[in-house]
Amino acid sequence: MPLTHFDAQGQAHMVDVSDKEVTDRVAVAAGYIKMAQDTFDLISEGRAKKGDVLGVARLAGIMGAKKTPDLIPLCHPLPVTKVAVELTLDPDLPGVQVEATVKTSGQTGVEMEALTAVSTAALTVYDMTKAVDKAMEIGGIRVLLKDGGKSGRYEAK
């Protein structure tokens, strides 16, 4: 299957979606940020010097989804109708699990917006706690669900 973001001459271009049908679309992405136990405790007990880490990261994730076409060169600006970002403390990591759901009604999907929301939220957790833990690890960022449009439904296994 050819890559859609390259023309016949191999030049990068924005995909023409003008002939695509407008449909309801949704994407869910997830990832995590793993940290030292002391950092986890700092966040879970609300003792971070910069404030409410999870609350700020949630807002950053929402903003990230809305700014995706400004960050990813070939993404279409979309009328995003919903962005939900959930951050869950996970003592088994220890760290934070991040999940983002993005919806639109349009001619192309919102996978990139969901992935950007997760990435931005995780980076914000890092930014707010890096003074005490520079060794944090962000990972596992992936699409869990994509639905709507011609290619139909995708669910990660």
Sequence and secondary structure as in RCSB ss.txt:
>XXXX:A:sequence
MPLTHFDAQGQAHMVDVSDKEVTDRVAVAAGYIKMAQDTFDLISEGRAKKGDVLGVARLAGIMGAKKTPDLIPLC
HPLPVTKVAVELTLDPDLPGVQVEATVKTSGQTGVEMEALTAVSTAALTVYDMTKAVDKAMEIGGIRVLLKDGGK
SGRYEAK
>XXXX:A:secstr
   TTB TTS B     TTS  EEEEEEEEEEEE  HHHHHHHHTT  TTS HHHHHHHHHHHHHHTHHHHSTT 
    EEEEEEEEEEETTTTEEEEEEEEEEEESS  HHHHHHHHHHHHHHHHHHHTTT TT EEEEEEEEEEE ST
T  EE  
